[in-house]
Amino acid sequence: MKLIFIVYNISIEEEVQQLLKAQDVRSYTQWPRLVGVGELAGARLDNGVWPGANSAVVAVVPDEKAAPLMAAVRALRAGEGRREGIEAFQLNVEDSTANCRMEP
């Protein structure tokens, strides 16, 4: 199992939701409004000085879904996401209490 953590500008929420649906990601957790500072994007602190905010989605997917999901995020990043900002991170899931089958 892999954990995919996606952080993106809230302006591309619809595109990210379409991406998740197209990749058949049915279970995820979302943080609808985040602030922070990125190396390339700069500050998005949702205030008058540093406007803008991000959102984030985390999903645990079977190994075989991870590469296509990451590729879809890369494709979005190459298009609309280049201007607005999107990043994804893939991590191994070693254990879980979720109702899903973990690989030995």
TARA-V915171 format. One record per pair of residues at least 24 apart in sequence whose ideal C-beta (glycine too) atoms are under 10 Angstrom apart, sorted by sequence separation. I is the first residue (numbers start at 1). J is the second residue. If there is no record, write none. Layout:
i j
I J
I J
This chain:
i j
4 28
5 29
6 30
7 31
10 34
31 55
32 56
66 90
30 55
31 56
32 57
66 91
8 34
30 56
31 57
66 92
7 34
29 56
30 57
31 58
28 56
29 57
30 58
7 36
9 38
28 57
29 58
30 59
61 90
63 92
28 58
29 59
54 84
63 93
7 38
28 59
29 60
54 85
55 86
56 87
57 88
58 89
60 91
9 41
25 57
27 59
28 60
52 84
54 86
61 93
26 59
27 60
28 61
52 85
54 87
58 91
60 93
7 41
10 44
25 59
27 61
9 44
25 60
26 61
10 46
23 59
25 61
60 96
20 57
24 61
19 57
23 61
60 98
62 100
16 55
20 59
61 100
62 101
16 56
17 57
25 65
60 100
63 103
11 52
16 57
24 65
44 85
62 103
10 52
11 53
13 55
23 65
60 102
9 52
10 53
11 54
12 55
23 66
41 84
42 85
9 53
10 54
11 55
13 57
24 68
25 69
41 85
9 54
10 55
23 68
24 69
40 85
41 86
8 54
9 55
22 68
23 69
41 87
7 54
8 55
22 69
23 70
25 72
38 85
40 87
7 55
8 56
23 71
39 87
6 55
7 56
8 57
20 69
23 72
38 87
6 56
7 57
19 69
22 72
23 73
5 56
6 57
7 58
5 57
6 58
20 72
4 57
5 58
6 59
19 72
20 73
4 58
5 59
18 72
19 73
3 58
4 59
3 59
4 60
16 72
19 75
2 59
3 60
4 61
16 73
19 76
2 60
3 61
18 76
1 60
2 61
1 61
2 62
16 76
1 62
2 63
4 65
15 76
1 63
2 64
4 66
19 81
2 65
3 66
6 69
1 65
2 66
6 70
12 76
15 79
16 80
1 66
2 67
4 69
8 73
12 77
15 80
16 81
4 70
15 81
2 69
6 73
12 79
19 86
2 70
8 76
12 80
4 73
8 77
11 80
12 81
15 84
6 76
16 86
9 80
12 83
15 86
27 98
8 80
9 81
11 83
12 84
27 99
8 81
11 84
12 85
27 100
9 83
10 84
11 85
12 86
9 84
10 85
8 84
9 85
8 85
9 86
7 85
8 86
7 86
8 87
6 86
7 87
8 88
6 87
7 88
5 87
6 88
7 89
5 88
6 89
4 88
5 89
4 89
5 90
3 89
4 90
5 91
3 90
4 91
2 90
3 91
2 91
3 92
1 91
2 92
3 93
1 92
2 93
3 94
1 93
1 94
3 96
1 95
1 96
1 98
1 100
1 101
1 102
1 103
